[in-house]
């Protein structure tokens, strides 16, 4: 089957376009993945900073509670005061560790999204290659689509 030069040019251009779209989609996936990895690292860092702030807050509340207990004349070794201080310690530690855990969950979520974006970009590149191959075979004859 003989094709004129414009048909050959159009087929080649269409195949090249399919390849380029695949490569652009891969680049976009890589770019999105990079931003998501940055967000993951940032989420982890923010959680660590907030953990430190909550630990400091716990220490300050304990210090204040000890000062009030000492000033009241009851003493810091009173069983009720000891129980209250233990509860403050436990609650403060729980809040701080909970924030750290939340940051790790956010980190994991962002990293998963980054992996998905990178994978989608790679799949788009592969699809571009298949589309270009299909266009060339269809455009130059010898192959008919089954759709």
C-alpha positions, 0 to 999 in steps of 0.5 A: 500500500502506497502512502503519500508523504503527508500521510507518512508525516501525519502518522510520524507526528502522531506517534511522536506526539504520543511518545512526548505525552508519555514522557511529559506525564512521567516528568509530571509524576516525578515532580508531584512525587518530589513535592509529596516527599518534601511534604512528608519530610516536612510533616515529620519535622513539624511533628518532632518540633511539636513533640518537643513543645509538648514535652516542654509544656509537660515539664512546665506544668509539673513544675508549676504543680510542684510549686503550688503543692509546696506553697500550700504546705501540704508537701510534694510527697503527699499521696494525693499530690504524687497521684496528681503529678503522675497523672500530669506526667502520663497525660503529657507524655501521651499527648507528646507521643500521640503528636509524634505518631500522627506525624509518622502517619502523615509521613507514611501517607505522603510517601505512599502518595509519592510512590503512586504518583511516580508509578502513574508517571511511569505507566503513562510513559509506557502507554505513550510507547504503546500508543506510538507503536500502535499509531505507526503500525496502523498508519503504515498498514499491516495492522488493524485495531481490534476495536 
